[in-house]
């Protein structure tokens, strides 16, 4: 019994070491080429307020930039097996060598959308994402790698963590939007503050409504309104991204972030 548990424990340890935390605006997933949208100092709230002081966040006044749409082809197409030097026989991700069946290391040039066989666009079907994710879980199951070499178990753990991180990023509407901007070379500067009085006034109004809500029914009504606004700005981002309107897309992301945080605070109170 103990001999059977050992490979599982080793694989689990490798997976935990490589697995990134659930996506946040400061996620390492967005650090390689861009600076993530994140929380900055917030205007002070009245002393009597129980609403989190960091509810109001600063966002960048980003100057317009051109999207850089790049080819989906990458260096992964020219990779060879580390063990037998064979080339991939299919256009699918090079997970296992067809010749020697050795597990391959993670190819960082492959973006999250390609991992799930999706186009680089904002609107995706969650059912498609779920289905492919389950397939990946089966392919990377510990039972399939426990008898492999230490190097291959390392590769499998790294692949598992990357698939999980990709799934979490694409499943979340805000993280998906930020990741898309990153892929096109558009940065969100966290050091600049927002100067949109309309947005700040709207957020303050939501804050006051949440604080004054008498019961859970009132909170649910506010939540429904917040979620509707989130949906509207998600659609705005999708259109702006498709038409390559950088400033409009960034503006939508700022509002999406506020409404997501507002919804999170409402959930805490329910």
Secondary structure, DSSP 8 states (H G I E B T S, - for coil): -HHHHHHHHHHHHHHHHH---S--TT-GGGTTTS------------TT--S-GGGS---------------S--GGGG-B-TTT--B-SSSS---B-TTT--B----TTS-HHHHTT--S-S---HHHHHHHHHHHHHHT-GGGTTTS-HHHHHHHHHHHHHHHHHHHHHHSHHHHHHHHHHHTT----TTS----HHHHHHHHHHHHHHHH--SHHHHHHHHHHHHHHHHHHHHHHHHHHHTT-HHHHHHHHHHHHHHHHHHHHHHHH-
